[in-house]
Amino acid sequence: EITVDMKGIKTVSGVKIVQNDFNPKDDKISEELLPGIIKIKISTDKIFWWDATYVEENTIGATAGETTIINFQTPQDIRYLQFIINDQSFGKNFAVTLAEISIF
């Protein structure tokens, strides 16, 4: 879970999610660390949260280096964004990786 505080109310239309681009030698490892689903919650006060899109879970590209644009239902005046990603199992450990989250 990642919570972003924009330090004031901003109008936000969506987010861009970029998957990590791994070293080709680590392809077997990298595929297991790329999430396929992300939940995005938004808030003005960090008390009440609502889904940023029409669905609770948003499918994102699960290929190394892939970019996914997620548009909100309508532009929203918010201060906080919360990104929730489930861990991927990797052997005895659990881990997940993303390269970039951009807010627009």
C-alpha positions as CSV (number, residue, x, y, z in Angstrom):
1,E,0.0,0.0,0.0
2,I,1.3,3.4,-1.0
3,T,-0.4,6.7,0.1
4,V,0.5,9.9,-1.8
5,D,-0.2,13.3,-0.1
6,M,-0.3,16.1,-2.7
7,K,0.0,18.7,0.1
8,G,-3.3,20.3,-1.0
9,I,-6.4,19.8,-3.0
10,K,-5.6,19.2,-6.7
11,T,-7.7,18.2,-9.7
12,V,-6.6,14.8,-10.8
13,S,-7.8,13.0,-14.0
14,G,-5.9,9.7,-13.7
15,V,-2.7,7.9,-13.2
16,K,0.0,6.3,-15.3
17,I,1.5,3.0,-14.0
18,V,4.8,1.7,-15.5
19,Q,6.0,-1.9,-14.8
20,N,9.6,-2.4,-13.9
21,D,11.9,-3.3,-16.8
22,F,14.2,-6.1,-15.6
23,N,17.6,-7.3,-16.8
24,P,16.9,-10.1,-19.4
25,K,19.0,-12.5,-17.3
26,D,16.4,-12.2,-14.5
27,D,13.3,-12.8,-16.6
28,K,12.1,-15.8,-14.6
29,I,12.3,-13.8,-11.4
30,S,10.9,-10.6,-12.8
31,E,7.7,-12.1,-14.2
32,E,6.7,-13.3,-10.7
33,L,7.2,-9.8,-9.2
34,L,5.0,-7.9,-11.7
35,P,1.5,-7.2,-10.4
36,G,-1.5,-7.5,-12.7
37,I,-4.0,-5.6,-10.6
38,I,-4.0,-2.3,-8.7
39,K,-6.7,-0.7,-6.5
40,I,-6.8,3.1,-6.5
41,K,-8.6,5.0,-3.7
42,I,-8.9,8.8,-3.4
43,S,-9.7,11.1,-0.5
44,T,-9.8,14.8,0.4
45,D,-9.3,14.2,4.2
46,K,-7.6,10.7,4.6
47,I,-10.6,9.6,6.5
48,F,-13.2,8.8,3.8
49,W,-11.9,6.9,0.7
50,W,-13.7,6.1,-2.5
51,D,-12.7,4.2,-5.7
52,A,-11.1,6.4,-8.3
53,T,-12.5,4.4,-11.2
54,Y,-15.7,2.5,-12.0
55,V,-14.2,-0.7,-10.7
56,E,-12.5,-1.6,-7.4
57,E,-9.6,-3.5,-9.1
58,N,-7.9,-2.1,-12.2
59,T,-6.0,-4.5,-14.5
60,I,-2.6,-3.2,-15.4
61,G,-0.2,-4.5,-18.1
62,A,1.9,-7.4,-16.7
63,T,4.8,-7.2,-19.1
64,A,8.2,-5.8,-18.1
65,G,8.3,-2.1,-19.0
66,E,4.6,-1.9,-20.0
67,T,2.7,1.4,-19.4
68,T,-0.9,1.5,-18.4
69,I,-3.0,4.7,-18.3
70,I,-6.0,4.6,-15.8
71,N,-8.5,7.4,-16.3
72,F,-10.7,8.4,-13.3
73,Q,-14.5,8.4,-13.8
74,T,-14.3,12.2,-13.9
75,P,-11.6,14.7,-12.9
76,Q,-11.5,14.7,-9.1
77,D,-10.6,17.4,-6.6
78,I,-8.6,15.4,-4.1
79,R,-5.5,15.5,-1.8
80,Y,-4.7,11.9,-1.2
81,L,-4.3,8.8,-3.4
82,Q,-3.9,5.3,-2.1
83,F,-2.5,2.6,-4.3
84,I,-3.1,-1.0,-3.1
85,I,-1.2,-3.9,-4.8
86,N,-1.2,-7.5,-3.6
87,D,2.1,-9.2,-3.1
88,Q,3.2,-11.8,-5.5
89,S,4.6,-15.0,-4.1
90,F,8.2,-15.7,-4.9
91,G,9.5,-18.8,-3.3
92,K,9.2,-18.4,0.5
93,N,9.1,-14.6,0.1
94,F,6.4,-12.1,-1.0
95,A,7.3,-9.1,-3.1
96,V,6.0,-6.8,-5.8
97,T,7.6,-4.1,-7.9
98,L,6.6,-1.1,-10.0
99,A,8.8,1.3,-11.9
100,E,6.7,4.4,-11.9
101,I,3.4,5.9,-10.7
102,S,2.5,9.3,-12.2
103,I,-0.5,11.4,-11.4
104,F,-2.2,13.6,-14.0
